[in-house]
Amino acid sequence: MNKTIRILHLEDSEKDSELILSAIESGGISFEYFLTDTESAYIKKLEEGIIDIILSDFSLPEYDGYEALRLAKEHYPTLPFIFVSGKIEEDAAIKAMVNGATDYVFKNKLERLVPAINRALREFELESGRKMADIKLDEKRVQIELQNEKYILINKELAFQNDEKEKRADELIIANQELQIQDKEKKMRAAELIIADKELGFQQIEKDKRASELIIANKELVIQNKLKEKRAAELIIANKELAFQNDEKEKRAAELIIANKELAFQNDEKEKRAAELIIANKELAFQNDEKEKRAAELIIANKELHFQNKEKEKRANELIIANKELAFQNDEKENRAAELIIANKELHFQNKEKEKRANELIIANKELLFQNDEKEKRANELVIANKELQFQNEEKEKRANELVVANKELLFQNEEKEKRAAELIIAKGKAEESDKLKTAFLQNMSHEIRTPLNGIIGFSALLNYDDVSREEIKEYSAIICQSGNRLIEIVNNVLDISKIETGQIVIVRKAIVIDEVCSDILTFFTPITKTKNIILNYQNHGDKTKMIYSDDAKLHQILTNLINNAVKFTKSGSIDFGFETKGNFIQFFVRDTGIGIPVELHKKVFLRFIQVEQSMTKNYEGAGLGLAISKGLVELLGGKIWLESEIDKGTTFYFTLPFEQVNVQPKTVDAINDSHVKKSQSKILIAEDDWTSYQYLSKMLSKSGISIIRAENGEQAVEFTKQNPDIDLIIMDIRMPIMNGIEAAKLIKLLRPNLPIIAQTAYAFSEEKTNILSTGFDEYLSKPLQFFKLDEMIKKYLK
């Protein structure tokens, strides 16, 4: 990088800080380094404000990495912050990233540190560029909003002018109504003049003459109306130019007022003629009707003018929308301009990198030129040295010795290269073998998953036939259940081996009574071995109190896998299992009388997806993961596993676990209150949002005479517990809407601490079980639920 960066490092280990400093120096960064190991020194450096990036250990003796991150974000919210730690859990790393950490690097992978620093600083520069672009965009938006406000004021002014024109049009309508009233008064006066007519003949001639004049006057009125219509049409056309339109409206309104005055003048003339034509009163009435009709047409014309004004308002609104669209387009252009600025900065950064490399090349060329000068200088020295033969011979001998050393070094390098080539060949072979194993895994998984699915789907379809008997329904249901359990076993094995290989298995150590674990195994497998006519024996050598400090769930899983394997490959005979003390280890064994394993396959059986020769195992189900899982778990617990076997005689698997004396007080059993009276009917609250899962639980419990209440989320479960103090047991799903099962269980335990709560969840790993039980649940069941396990738990708590 071109500029000198200032690095603040929070680290309590001097050795680790030296290693990290060395890693940074080897990365070619120009930097200033500030090391702090206490909270006060760290805060002081932050307040000085001279830091470009912060490196921090995650765990400190008197300080916490989270607190350091929080303080850094308070002072400089965008400053890059990288955790450099020997160990950090995945959840903690995710939490740190969410709270603002830029990256995290493990101390055993310090080669990632310099790239992480460069990337963090580059992202910081890009983010700063984006913020500057956002500021410029905000300024542009303010300018556009001010322009829009000006347009809005202009539009309001135009709307006000339109309102004024509408008011004038209303005044014109009122004037027309007054003319109608005057017409009516004229009619009354004409009726009074009828009586005064003395000269009928003369009046008739005058009436005809004046009637002709009236017809001519009406024609003139029609022409005037047509002119008005023409002017209205011209007014519509003139709306395209708003400023000119307003002037035209005022002009036409003035013309309309003049036309009305002309109409009033004509009416006066008509009144005068009507006074003279008494006999033509009937014709005059007809003429007045025509006038009323034309007045109505004038009202319609006024309404048309009102409609035109509304159209103008509509067009003004469209202009406002067009202005907003223009503002949006301007925003888009500015966004693109900001993106272009960011791209230009990135290009500028790349150009700087190119310039840096060009400078390095120039330096290299100068170095080469210097070397050439050195060669010439040495040649001159060689010419001078020729004068002294003795000195020259000594130099030759010296160089010969150096050549011998160089040849030895070259020979060593060649041997190293050959060694590395051999290692690469071995690694290539392992990679190819791994690829083959992966291919075999996919093929095997496809077969192993489809086989139980075939049984589930096929026999489920057969249950829908009308002619299925009750015995066949029981048979088909048993097959579906068996296939479902087999599918669960396959999925669990795949998940276990995946977690072992990725190092995600968590060991939870505690004091374990070995006899209790083995007794549980014996109870579980005895019904299974009886159905296959196999004798299952547990040998504990009389030691029922032996305890070890280990993970009971992992021990249970190892023994289960080994006995499952023995049951699978033993057609008849016996299976023995047990344990004995061997110095500092407890040695467990599982012995069967099955088909046996060839000697050449003793190591391969612990690899993934490996069973004995297919010719021997083609009739046995399984994905070949059980022994690989057992080996991984034994090694995680600090032991080892091996086998002894003979073909057709049987196999014995051994594994050891570290043994150290455990001082734990024996468990005391609380006395049961004999005065406890069982209620006539127990009540269970089932908190389950999934209808199918609730129905399954309800059906399992329906024959037990138990009263059931359903809650569809955690919030309802808490409320129903408050409302029903006679609830004896809660079966709680973990993942529910509104409030999850863990939060609900905590609230319920505050209300009723002694109320038993059984968790049911699709999480099947022992780590999840331990986490869930630690939050307040009394028991744990993983989906799909097995009736006998649920029944045992219910009987345990509803004594």
C-alpha positions in Angstrom: 0.0 0.0 0.0 1.2 3.5 -0.8 0.4 5.3 2.5 1.5 4.4 6.0 -1.3 2.8 8.0 -1.6 3.1 11.8 -2.4 -0.2 13.5 -3.6 -0.5 17.1 -3.2 -4.0 18.5 -4.9 -5.2 21.7 -3.0 -8.3 22.9 -1.9 -9.5 26.4 0.6 -12.1 25.1 4.0 -10.6 24.2 4.9 -13.7 22.2 1.7 -13.6 20.1 2.1 -9.9 19.5 5.7 -10.5 18.1 4.4 -13.3 15.8 1.6 -11.0 14.5 4.0 -8.1 14.1 6.3 -10.4 12.1 3.4 -11.6 9.9 2.5 -8.0 9.1 6.1 -7.0 8.3 6.4 -9.9 5.9 3.3 -8.7 4.0 5.1 -5.6 2.6 2.8 -3.1 4.4 4.1 0.3 5.4 2.7 0.8 9.0 3.0 2.2 12.5 2.4 -0.2 15.3 0.8 0.6 18.7 0.5 -2.3 21.2 -1.8 -2.1 24.2 -2.6 -4.9 26.7 -5.0 -3.1 29.1 -8.4 -1.4 28.9 -7.1 2.1 29.9 -4.3 2.1 27.4 -6.7 0.9 24.7 -9.2 3.7 25.5 -6.4 6.3 25.5 -5.3 5.3 22.0 -8.8 5.5 20.8 -9.3 9.0 22.1 -6.1 10.2 20.5 -7.8 9.5 17.1 -4.7 8.4 15.1 -5.8 4.8 14.2 -6.6 3.3 10.7 -7.4 -0.3 11.8 -7.7 -2.2 15.1 -6.5 -5.8 15.7 -7.7 -7.5 19.0 -7.5 -10.8 20.8 -10.9 -12.3 21.5 -10.2 -13.4 25.1 -8.2 -11.3 27.5 -7.5 -11.9 31.2 -9.1 -8.6 32.4 -10.9 -7.5 29.3 -13.3 -8.8 26.7 -13.1 -8.6 22.9 -16.8 -7.7 22.6 -16.2 -4.7 24.9 -13.2 -3.6 22.9 -15.4 -3.8 19.7 -18.2 -1.8 21.3 -15.9 1.0 22.4 -14.3 1.1 18.9 -17.7 1.4 17.3 -18.7 4.2 19.7 -15.6 6.3 18.8 -15.3 5.4 15.1 -18.4 3.5 13.8 -16.8 2.6 10.4 -13.2 1.9 11.5 -12.1 -1.6 10.5 -11.9 -4.1 13.4 -10.3 -7.6 13.1 -10.3 -10.3 15.8 -7.0 -12.2 15.8 -7.5 -15.1 18.3 -6.3 -18.6 19.0 -9.8 -20.0 19.3 -13.2 -18.5 18.7 -16.5 -20.5 18.4 -18.6 -20.2 15.3 -21.5 -18.6 17.1 -19.2 -16.1 18.8 -17.6 -15.2 15.4 -21.1 -14.7 13.9 -22.1 -12.5 16.8 -18.9 -10.4 16.5 -19.5 -9.9 12.7 -23.1 -8.9 13.4 -22.0 -6.4 16.0 -19.6 -4.7 13.5 -16.4 -6.7 13.3 -14.8 -6.6 9.9 -13.2 -10.1 10.0 -11.6 -12.7 12.2 -8.3 -14.6 11.8 -7.0 -17.5 13.7 -3.5 -17.3 15.2 -2.5 -20.6 13.6 -3.4 -19.1 10.2 -1.6 -15.7 10.3 -0.9 -15.9 6.5 -4.5 -14.7 6.2 -3.9 -11.6 8.3 -2.2 -9.3 5.7 -4.8 -10.0 3.0 -7.6 -9.5 5.6 -6.0 -6.1 6.6 -5.7 -5.0 2.9 -9.3 -6.1 2.2 -10.7 -4.3 5.3 -8.9 -1.1 4.4 -10.0 -1.3 0.8 -13.7 -1.8 1.9 -13.3 1.1 4.4 -12.2 3.4 1.5 -15.0 2.2 -0.8 -17.5 2.7 2.0 -16.2 6.2 2.7 -16.6 7.0 -1.1 -20.1 5.7 -1.0 -21.0 7.9 1.9 -19.6 11.0 0.1 -21.6 10.0 -3.0 -24.8 9.7 -0.7 -24.1 13.2 0.7 -24.0 14.7 -2.9 -27.1 12.8 -3.8 -28.9 14.2 -0.8 -27.9 17.8 -1.9 -29.2 17.1 -5.4 -32.5 15.8 -4.0 -32.9 19.0 -1.9 -32.3 21.1 -5.1 -34.9 19.1 -7.0 -37.4 19.3 -4.2 -37.0 23.2 -4.2 -37.6 23.2 -8.0 -40.7 21.0 -7.5 -42.0 23.4 -4.8 -41.7 26.3 -7.4 -43.6 24.2 -10.0 -46.3 23.5 -7.3 -46.7 27.2 -6.6 -47.0 27.9 -10.3 -49.6 25.2 -10.6 -51.5 26.6 -7.6 -51.5 30.1 -9.3 -52.9 28.5 -12.5 -55.6 26.7 -10.4 -56.5 30.0 -8.7 -56.9 31.7 -12.2 -59.2 28.8 -13.3 -61.3 29.3 -10.1 -61.7 33.0 -11.0 -62.8 32.1 -14.5 -65.3 29.6 -13.0 -66.6 32.4 -10.8 -67.1 34.7 -13.8 -68.9 31.9 -15.7 -71.2 31.5 -12.6 -71.9 35.2 -12.7 -72.8 34.9 -16.4 -75.3 32.1 -15.6 -76.9 34.4 -13.0 -77.2 37.2 -15.6 -78.9 34.8 -18.0 -81.4 33.8 -15.3 -82.2 37.6 -14.8 -82.8 37.9 -18.5 -85.3 35.0 -18.3 -87.1 36.9 -15.5 -87.2 39.9 -17.7 -88.6 37.8 -20.6 -91.4 36.7 -18.4 -92.2 40.3 -17.4 -92.2 41.2 -21.0 -94.8 38.4 -21.7 -97.0 39.9 -19.0 -96.8 43.3 -20.5 -97.5 41.9 -24.0 -100.6 40.2 -22.7 -101.9 43.6 -21.3 -101.3 45.2 -24.6 -103.6 42.7 -26.4 -106.7 44.5 -25.1 -105.4 47.8 -26.4 -105.3 46.6 -30.1 -107.8 48.7 -32.1 -106.8 48.3 -35.6 -106.8 44.6 -36.3 -106.1 44.7 -40.0 -103.3 47.2 -39.7 -102.0 45.2 -36.8 -102.1 42.0 -38.9 -100.0 43.6 -41.6 -97.7 44.9 -39.0 -97.6 41.5 -37.3 -96.6 39.8 -40.6 -94.0 42.5 -41.2 -92.7 42.3 -37.7 -92.9 38.4 -37.7 -90.6 38.5 -40.7 -88.3 40.8 -38.9 -88.5 38.4 -35.9 -87.6 35.5 -38.1 -84.6 37.5 -39.3 -83.7 38.3 -35.7 -84.0 34.7 -34.7 -81.7 33.7 -37.6 -79.3 36.3 -36.4 -79.5 34.8 -32.9 -78.7 31.3 -34.4 -75.7 32.8 -36.2 -74.6 34.4 -32.9 -75.0 31.0 -31.1 -72.9 29.3 -33.8 -70.3 31.9 -33.4 -70.3 31.2 -29.6 -69.9 27.5 -30.3 -67.1 28.2 -32.7 -65.4 30.4 -30.0 -65.8 27.6 -27.4 -64.2 25.1 -29.8 -61.4 27.6 -30.3 -61.1 27.8 -26.5 -60.6 24.0 -26.3 -57.9 24.1 -28.9 -56.2 27.0 -27.1 -55.8 24.8 -23.9 -52.5 23.4 -25.2 -50.7 26.6 -24.4 -51.5 27.4 -20.8 -50.5 31.1 -20.7 -52.2 31.9 -24.0 -55.2 29.8 -22.9 -55.8 32.0 -19.9 -55.7 35.2 -22.0 -58.1 33.6 -24.5 -60.5 32.6 -21.8 -60.7 36.2 -20.4 -61.1 37.5 -24.0 -63.9 35.0 -24.8 -65.6 35.7 -21.4 -65.6 39.4 -22.3 -67.0 38.5 -25.8 -69.7 36.4 -24.1 -70.7 39.3 -21.9 -70.9 41.6 -24.9 -73.0 38.9 -26.7 -75.3 38.8 -23.7 -75.6 42.5 -23.8 -76.5 42.2 -27.5 -79.0 39.6 -26.6 -80.5 41.9 -24.0 -80.7 44.7 -26.6 -82.4 42.3 -29.0 -84.9 41.4 -26.3 -85.6 45.1 -25.8 -86.2 45.4 -29.5 -88.5 42.4 -29.4 -90.4 44.0 -26.5 -90.8 47.1 -28.5 -92.0 45.2 -31.5 -94.3 43.0 -29.3 -95.9 46.2 -28.0 -96.7 47.2 -31.6 -97.8 43.7 -32.6 -100.7 42.8 -30.3 -102.2 40.2 -32.6 -98.8 38.4 -32.9 -98.8 37.4 -29.2 -99.1 33.7 -30.0 -96.1 33.9 -32.3 -94.3 35.9 -29.6 -95.0 33.1 -27.0 -93.5 30.6 -29.5 -90.5 32.9 -29.9 -90.1 33.1 -26.1 -90.1 29.3 -25.9 -87.3 29.3 -28.4 -85.4 31.9 -26.3 -85.8 29.6 -23.2 -84.4 26.7 -25.2 -81.5 28.8 -26.3 -80.9 29.9 -22.7 -80.8 26.3 -21.7 -78.2 25.7 -24.5 -76.2 28.6 -23.0 -76.3 26.9 -19.6 -75.1 23.7 -21.3 -72.3 25.7 -22.9 -71.4 27.1 -19.5 -71.2 23.5 -18.1 -69.0 22.6 -21.0 -66.7 25.4 -20.0 -66.7 24.1 -16.4 -65.7 20.7 -17.8 -62.9 22.3 -19.8 -61.6 23.9 -16.6 -61.6 20.5 -14.8 -59.7 19.1 -17.8 -57.2 21.9 -17.3 -56.8 21.0 -13.6 -56.3 17.4 -14.6 -53.6 18.4 -17.1 -52.0 20.5 -14.3 -51.9 17.4 -12.1 -50.4 15.4 -15.0 -47.7 18.1 -15.2 -47.0 17.6 -11.4 -46.7 13.8 -12.0 -44.4 14.5 -14.9 -42.3 16.7 -12.7 -42.0 13.9 -10.1 -41.1 11.4 -12.9 -38.4 13.8 -14.0 -37.1 14.1 -10.4 -37.0 10.2 -10.2 -35.1 10.1 -13.5 -32.7 12.7 -12.1 -32.3 10.5 -9.0 -31.5 7.5 -11.1 -28.9 9.5 -13.1 -27.3 10.6 -9.9 -27.2 7.0 -8.5 -25.5 5.9 -11.7 -23.1 8.8 -11.4 -22.4 7.7 -7.8 -21.8 4.2 -9.0 -19.5 5.6 -11.7 -17.6 7.5 -9.1 -17.1 4.3 -7.0 -16.1 2.4 -10.1 -13.6 5.2 -11.0 -12.2 4.9 -7.5 -11.8 1.2 -7.8 -10.1 1.8 -11.2 -7.9 4.4 -9.6 -7.0 1.9 -6.9 -6.1 -0.7 -9.6 -4.0 1.9 -11.5 -2.1 2.6 -8.3 -1.5 -1.1 -7.9 -0.2 -1.2 -11.5 2.0 1.8 -10.8 3.3 0.0 -7.7 4.1 -3.1 -9.7 5.8 -0.9 -12.4 7.9 0.8 -9.7 8.8 -2.6 -8.3 9.8 -3.7 -11.8 11.9 -0.5 -12.2 13.6 -1.3 -8.9 14.2 -4.8 -10.0 15.8 -3.5 -13.3 18.0 -1.2 -11.2 19.0 -4.1 -9.1 19.8 -6.1 -12.3 21.8 -3.1 -13.6 23.7 -3.0 -10.3 24.4 -6.7 -10.5 25.8 -6.2 -14.1 28.0 -3.4 -12.7 29.1 -5.7 -10.0 30.0 -8.4 -12.6 32.1 -5.9 -14.6 33.8 -4.8 -11.4 34.6 -8.5 -10.5 35.9 -9.0 -14.0 38.3 -6.1 -13.5 39.4 -7.5 -10.2 40.0 -10.9 -11.9 42.3 -9.1 -14.5 44.2 -7.6 -11.6 44.3 -10.9 -9.8 45.9 -12.6 -12.8 49.1 -10.7 -11.8 49.3 -12.7 -8.6 49.3 -16.4 -9.6 49.6 -17.7 -6.1 46.6 -15.7 -4.9 44.6 -16.8 -7.9 45.3 -20.5 -7.1 44.2 -20.0 -3.6 41.0 -18.4 -4.9 40.4 -21.4 -7.2 40.8 -23.8 -4.4 38.4 -21.8 -2.3 35.9 -21.6 -5.1 36.3 -25.4 -5.7 35.4 -26.0 -2.0 32.5 -23.7 -2.4 31.4 -25.6 -5.5 31.5 -28.9 -3.5 29.3 -27.3 -0.8 27.0 -26.0 -3.5 26.8 -29.4 -5.1 25.9 -30.9 -1.8 23.2 -28.3 -1.4 21.9 -29.0 -4.9 21.9 -32.7 -4.1 19.9 -32.0 -0.9 17.4 -29.8 -2.8 17.0 -32.5 -5.5 16.3 -35.1 -2.7 13.8 -32.7 -1.2 12.1 -32.2 -4.6 11.9 -36.0 -5.1 10.5 -36.4 -1.6 7.9 -33.7 -2.2 7.0 -35.3 -5.6 6.5 -38.6 -3.8 4.3 -36.9 -1.2 2.3 -35.2 -4.0 1.8 -38.6 -5.7 0.6 -40.0 -2.4 -1.7 -37.0 -1.9 -3.0 -37.4 -5.4 -3.8 -41.0 -4.7 -5.6 -40.1 -1.5 -7.6 -37.4 -3.3 -8.5 -39.9 -6.1 -9.5 -42.4 -3.4 -11.5 -39.7 -1.6 -13.3 -38.9 -4.9 -14.1 -42.6 -5.4 -15.4 -42.7 -1.8 -17.6 -39.6 -2.4 -19.0 -41.2 -5.6 -19.6 -44.4 -3.7 -21.2 -42.4 -0.9 -23.7 -40.8 -3.3 -24.5 -44.1 -5.0 -24.8 -45.8 -1.6 -26.9 -43.0 -0.1 -29.2 -43.0 -3.2 -29.7 -46.8 -2.7 -30.0 -46.7 1.1 -32.5 -43.7 1.2 -34.6 -45.0 -1.7 -34.9 -48.5 -0.2 -36.8 -47.4 3.0 -38.7 -44.7 1.0 -39.9 -47.5 -1.3 -41.3 -49.4 1.7 -42.9 -46.2 3.1 -44.5 -45.0 -0.1 -45.4 -48.4 -1.5 -47.1 -49.8 1.6 -48.8 -46.4 2.3 -50.4 -46.7 -1.2 -51.5 -50.3 -0.4 -53.3 -49.1 2.7 -55.6 -47.0 0.5 -57.0 -50.2 -1.3 -60.6 -51.1 -0.3 -60.0 -54.8 0.1 -57.2 -54.5 2.7 -57.9 -56.7 5.7 -57.2 -55.6 9.3 -54.3 -58.1 9.5 -52.8 -56.7 6.4 -53.2 -53.1 7.7 -51.2 -54.1 10.8 -48.5 -55.8 8.7 -48.2 -52.8 6.3 -48.1 -50.3 9.2 -45.3 -52.3 10.9 -43.3 -52.3 7.6 -43.9 -48.5 7.2 -42.7 -47.9 10.8 -39.6 -50.1 10.3 -38.7 -48.3 7.1 -39.2 -44.9 8.7 -36.9 -45.8 11.6 -34.3 -47.1 9.1 -34.5 -43.8 7.2 -34.0 -41.8 10.4 -31.0 -43.9 11.3 -29.4 -43.2 7.8 -30.0 -39.4 8.1 -28.6 -39.3 11.7 -25.5 -41.3 10.6 -24.8 -38.9 7.7 -25.2 -35.9 9.9 -22.9 -37.4 12.6 -20.1 -38.3 10.2 -20.4 -34.8 8.7 -20.0 -33.1 12.1 -17.1 -35.3 13.0 -15.2 -34.6 9.8 -15.8 -30.8 10.1 -14.9 -30.7 13.8 -18.3 -29.5 14.9 -18.9 -32.2 17.5 -19.1 -30.8 21.0 -17.9 -33.0 23.9 -19.9 -32.5 27.2 -18.0 -34.3 30.0 -19.6 -35.2 33.3 -19.5 -38.1 35.8 -21.0 -41.3 34.3 -21.9 -44.5 36.1 -20.9 -47.0 33.4 -23.2 -49.7 34.6 -26.2 -47.4 34.1 -25.3 -46.8 30.5 -24.7 -50.5 29.7 -28.0 -51.4 31.5 -29.9 -49.0 29.3 -28.3 -50.6 26.2 -29.3 -54.1 27.4 -32.9 -53.0 28.0 -33.1 -51.4 24.6 -31.6 -54.3 22.5 -33.0 -57.3 24.4 -36.4 -57.2 22.5 -34.6 -56.8 19.2 -32.2 -59.7 19.7 -35.1 -62.0 20.9 -36.9 -61.5 17.6 -33.7 -62.8 15.8 -33.1 -65.7 18.3 -29.8 -64.1 19.5 -28.7 -64.2 23.1 -27.6 -60.8 24.4 -25.3 -60.9 27.5 -24.0 -58.0 29.5 -20.8 -58.7 31.5 -19.8 -56.1 34.2 -17.5 -58.2 36.4 -19.5 -57.3 39.4 -18.5 -53.6 39.4 -21.7 -51.6 39.3 -20.4 -48.3 40.8 -17.4 -47.7 38.4 -17.5 -44.1 37.2 -15.7 -42.2 34.5 -15.6 -38.5 33.5 -16.7 -38.5 29.9 -19.7 -37.8 27.5 -22.5 -40.2 28.3 -24.4 -39.5 25.1 -21.3 -40.2 23.0 -20.6 -43.4 24.9 -24.2 -44.5 24.5 -23.9 -43.9 20.7 -20.6 -45.8 20.4 -22.0 -48.9 22.1 -25.3 -48.7 20.2 -23.4 -48.5 16.8 -21.2 -51.5 17.7 -24.1 -53.7 19.0 -26.3 -52.6 15.9 -23.4 -53.8 13.8 -23.2 -57.1 15.6 -27.0 -57.7 15.4 -26.9 -57.0 11.6 -24.1 -59.5 10.8 -25.1 -62.3 13.3 -27.8 -64.7 12.1 -27.8 -66.8 15.3 -25.8 -67.4 18.4 -24.9 -64.7 20.9 -23.6 -61.2 21.5 -21.7 -60.3 24.6 -20.7 -56.8 25.7 -19.2 -55.2 28.8 -16.2 -53.4 30.3 -13.2 -53.9 32.5 -10.4 -51.6 34.0 -7.0 -51.7 32.2 -4.7 -49.4 34.1 -5.6 -45.8 33.3 -8.2 -46.8 30.8 -11.6 -48.5 30.8 -11.7 -51.1 28.0 -15.1 -51.9 26.5 -15.9 -54.8 24.2 -18.7 -56.1 21.9 -18.3 -59.8 20.9 -20.5 -61.6 18.3 -20.7 -65.0 16.6 -21.4 -63.5 13.2 -19.8 -63.8 9.7 -16.4 -62.4 10.7 -14.1 -60.0 8.9 -11.0 -60.9 6.8 -7.6 -59.7 8.3 -6.8 -57.5 5.2 -10.0 -55.5 5.9 -9.5 -54.9 9.6 -8.4 -51.3 9.1 -10.7 -50.5 6.2 -13.9 -51.2 8.1 -13.4 -48.0 10.1 -13.4 -45.9 6.8 -16.6 -44.3 5.6 -19.0 -46.4 3.6 -16.8 -49.5 3.8 -18.4 -52.9 4.6 -16.8 -56.3 4.2 -16.7 -57.7 0.6 -20.0 -57.2 -1.1 -20.3 -60.9 -1.8 -20.5 -61.3 2.0 -22.6 -58.3 2.9 -24.9 -57.8 0.0 -27.8 -59.2 2.0 -27.2 -56.8 4.9 -28.7 -53.3 5.1 -26.7 -50.2 6.0 -24.7 -47.2 4.7 -21.4 -48.3 6.2 -21.1 -45.3 8.5 -21.6 -46.8 12.0 -18.0 -47.9 12.6 -16.6 -44.7 11.1 -18.7 -42.7 13.5 -17.7 -44.9 16.4 -14.0 -44.5 15.6 -14.4 -40.7 15.3 -16.2 -40.4 18.7 -13.7 -42.7 20.5 -10.8 -40.6 19.3 -12.6 -37.4 20.4 -13.1 -38.9 23.8 -9.3 -39.7 24.1 -9.4 -43.4 23.3 -8.7 -45.9 20.5 -10.7 -48.7 18.8 -9.6 -51.9 17.2 -11.0 -55.4 16.4 -10.2 -59.1 16.4 -12.1 -61.4 14.0 -12.1 -64.8 12.2 -14.2 -65.7 9.2 -17.4 -67.6 10.1 -16.5 -67.5 13.9 -17.3 -63.9 14.8 -15.8 -60.5 15.6 -14.8 -58.7 18.8 -14.6 -54.9 18.8 -12.6 -53.2 21.6 -12.3 -49.5 22.5 -10.8 -47.7 25.5 -11.7 -44.4 27.3 -9.5 -42.6 29.8 -10.2 -43.5 33.4 -9.7 -41.1 36.3 -11.1 -41.4 39.8 -14.4 -39.5 40.1 -15.6 -38.3 43.5 -19.3 -37.8 43.2 -21.9 -38.3 45.9 -24.4 -41.1 45.1 -27.7 -39.9 43.9 -30.5 -39.8 46.5 -34.0 -40.6 45.5 -36.6 -38.3 46.8 -39.2 -40.1 48.9 -42.6 -40.3 47.3 -45.4 -38.9 49.3 -47.7 -41.8 50.0 -50.5 -39.3 50.7 -50.4 -38.3 47.1 -53.8 -39.0 45.6 -53.9 -39.6 41.8 -56.5 -37.4 40.1 -59.3 -39.0 38.3 -58.0 -37.6 35.0 -54.7 -36.1 34.1 -54.5 -32.9 31.9 -51.7 -32.3 29.4 -51.0 -29.1 27.4 -49.6 -29.7 23.9 -47.9 -26.6 22.5 -47.6 -27.4 18.7 -48.2 -25.1 15.7 -48.1 -27.9 13.1 -51.6 -29.6 12.8 -50.2 -33.0 11.7 -47.8 -33.2 14.6 -50.6 -32.2 17.0 -52.9 -34.8 15.6 -50.2 -37.5 15.9 -49.7 -36.7 19.6 -53.4 -36.5 20.2 -54.0 -39.9 18.7 -51.2 -41.4 20.8 -52.7 -40.0 24.0 -56.4 -40.5 23.2 -56.6 -44.0 24.5 -54.9 -43.1 27.9 -57.9 -41.2 29.2 -55.9 -38.0 29.4 -57.5 -34.6 28.9 -55.7 -32.5 26.2 -55.4 -28.8 25.7 -53.7 -27.4 22.5 -51.8 -24.2 22.2 -50.6 -23.1 18.7 -47.7 -20.9 19.9 -45.6 -20.1 22.9 -47.7 -17.1 23.9 -50.9 -19.2 24.1 -49.1 -21.9 26.1 -48.1 -19.3 28.8 -51.7 -17.9 28.8 -53.3 -21.4 29.0 -51.0 -22.3 31.9 -52.2 -19.3 33.8 -55.8 -20.1 33.1 -55.6 -23.9 33.9 -53.7 -24.5 37.3 -54.7 -28.2 37.0 -52.4 -28.9 34.1 -50.1 -31.8 35.0 -47.6 -31.9 32.1 -46.6 -29.8 29.0 -45.3 -31.2 25.7 -43.7 -28.2 24.1 -42.4 -27.8 20.5 -39.3 -25.6 20.2 -39.9 -23.7 17.0 -43.3 -21.9 17.0 -44.5 -18.5 15.7 -45.0 -15.4 17.9 -43.1 -17.0 20.8 -40.8 -20.0 20.6 -40.8 -22.9 23.0 -37.7 -21.9 24.9 -39.0 -18.5 25.8 -42.4 -20.0 26.7 -40.8 -22.6 29.0 -38.8 -20.0 30.9 -42.0 -17.9 31.6 -43.9 -21.1 32.6 -41.2 -22.1 35.0 -41.5 -18.7 36.7 -45.2 -19.3 37.1 -45.0 -23.0 38.1 -41.4 -24.1 38.8 -42.4 -27.8 39.5 -44.5 -28.3 36.4 -42.7 -30.8 34.1 -42.1 -29.7 30.5 -41.0 -32.1 27.8 -39.3 -30.6 24.7 -40.1 -32.0 21.3 -38.0 -30.9 18.3 -36.6 -31.9 15.0 -33.0 -31.1 16.3 -31.5 -34.6 16.9 -27.8 -33.9 17.9 -26.8 -34.4 21.5 -25.4 -30.9 21.6 -28.8 -29.4 20.9 -30.3 -31.7 23.5 -27.9 -30.5 26.1 -28.5 -26.8 25.2 -32.3 -27.3 25.3 -32.3 -29.1 28.7 -30.2 -26.3 30.1 -32.9 -23.8 29.4 -35.4 -25.3 31.8 -37.0 -28.4 30.1 -37.2 -31.6 32.1 -37.0 -34.0 29.2 -36.2 -34.1 25.5 -37.8 -36.0 22.6 -36.6 -35.7 19.0 -39.0 -35.9 16.0 -40.3 -38.3 14.8 -41.6 -39.2 18.2 -41.6 -42.9 19.3 -44.7 -43.9 21.3 -42.9 -46.1 23.8 -40.4 -43.3 24.7 -43.2 -40.7 25.1 -45.3 -43.2 27.1 -42.3 -43.9 29.5 -41.9 -40.1 30.1 -45.6 -39.5 30.7 -45.8 -42.4 33.2 -42.7 -41.0 34.9 -44.3 -37.6 35.6 -48.0 -38.6 36.0 -47.5 -41.1 38.9 
